[in-house]
Amino acid sequence: MPDVVGCRVIVPDRDAQIAVVERLASACNVRQLDDKSDDPKFGYRAVHLDIRYGEIYAEIQVQTRNQHLWQTVSEQVAGYDISIKYGGGHPEVSMALLDLSELAWQCDVAGTELPAADVDRVRDVILSVYGG
C-alpha cells in the first residue's frame, strides 16, 4: 500500500488560496478536489485536494487564515463534544460557530481579518455552555 500523508496549508486570503490550489493542481495528479469555501459543511471551510505525487498519496487542506482560525475554535469545542464536527452539539454553540464561519467567509471575500472580538464572543459562548 502506498504512503498516505496529510497536511494543511494556511494562506493569507481567498486569492492566495485559489492560487495555491491551482499551482498544486498543475504540479500534482489531483484525484479529487473539494472546495468547501463557499459551501461549508457544518461551518467548516477549506479546499481539499486528494493528490498523487509520484508514489505518494496525500490529502492537502488549503485554508485562509480566517478559515484556519474558525477551525481552531471548532476544534476547541470538539474537545468538549466531538459531535459538533458532524452537525450535533449544543445548539447555542453550533449556531455561534455557524455565525463565525459566515463572518469568516465575508471577511475572506472582503480581504479582511476576522475580528478578534467576534472570535472571543464565540469562545465566551463555548465557556458558558461547557465550563472552563
Secondary structure as UniProt FT lines:
FT   STRAND          4..11
FT   HELIX           14..27
FT   STRAND          29..35
FT   TURN            42..43
FT   STRAND          47..53
FT   TURN            54..55
FT   STRAND          56..64
FT   HELIX           65..80
FT   HELIX           82..86
FT   HELIX           91..110
FT   HELIX           116..130
//
